Amino acid sequence: MQKHIVDEKTGIPYALVGDYYLPWGDLPDDKPEHRSIGIWGQRHLRYIKQHRRSLYSELMTSGKLNDYLANLNDEAEAMFSRLVKQMAELEGVPEKLKTTDKRKR
């Protein structure tokens, strides 16, 4: 058996360790940056860990959990902002009142 091989499809180099070929050297850098997860993503993570274990396991093993939670957090933040704006318009809250706090503390 050869000590080192390179997969033609992916270009990933492998080294023979014992009876197995393991990746070695520089792996292709095709992973996106690590995105932070906000409060909505953290809450959803807690929910899927407790109630949707198969979804959590699938996302975890495929390496898509962080992107899934970051996308969900972005969508939830946009929805929250949209709802706050709509509620302010329905209640007739003027922009001037939103920018200044009239309450004395």
N, C-alpha and C positions, 0 to 999 in steps of 0.2 A: 504494500500500500504506500502511496505517496505521502510524504510528510506534510506538504503544503499543496493546496489546490485553490483555484479561484472559480467561483460559479460564473458561467458565461452569461446567464440571464441577468443577474443582479450585480455582478462585479465584486461581490463580497469574498474576501480571502478567508480560507479556513486552514487550521492547523490540526494535525492528528494528535490527539491527547488520549492515550490509552487505546480504546477501541472506537472512539468517537471523534468526529470532526467538529471543532468548535470555531466560531468566528474569531479572528484576530486582526490586529493592525487597525488602520483607520476604516471605520464603517462609513458608508455613504451618509452624508449629512442632509437627509431629506425630511427630518422632523422639524415642525414649526417651533417657534419660541414658546417657552412656558408662559401661559397666560394665567393671571391671578383670578381667583374665584371670590366673588363678593358674598354678601350675606344671603342672597337668594339661592346662589349655587350651593352654599354650605348647608342651608336648610333642606334643599332637594337631595343633597348627598345623604344627609341623616335619614330622610324619608326612604330613599331607595335601599339603603343599608338595612333598614328595619322591615320594610314591607315589599320590596321588589328585589329580592336577593339574586334572582337569576339575571335580571337586567344589570345589576351592580357587578356581578361576576363576569358577565359578558364584556361589559365596558372596561373593566379592570384588566382582563386577560388580553384584550385586543389593543390596549394602550390608548383608548379613545375617551377615557373617563374625564380627564382634565378639559379637553376640548368641548365635550358634551356639556359639562357643568359651566364652563366659561360662556358658551353660546347661550345656554339657558339663562344665566345671570344677566347677560346683555339684553336679552329679550324682556326679562322681568323688569329691569331698570327702565327700559323704554316704555313699557306698559305702565309702570308706576308713575313716571313723569307725565305721561299722557292723561292718566286718570286724575292726577292732582290738578293739572291744567283745566281739564273739563269740569271738575267740581268747582274750581275757583270761578270759572265763567258762569256756571249755573247759579252759584250763590251771589254773583255780582260783586266779587272782591276786586277792587281796582288795583292797578299795578302799584300805585303810590303806597297803598296800605301794605302790600306784600313786601315792599322794600324797607319800610320803617316799622319798628316795633313801638307802639304807643304805650304799652304796659310799663309801669314803673316797678322795679324790683327792689 
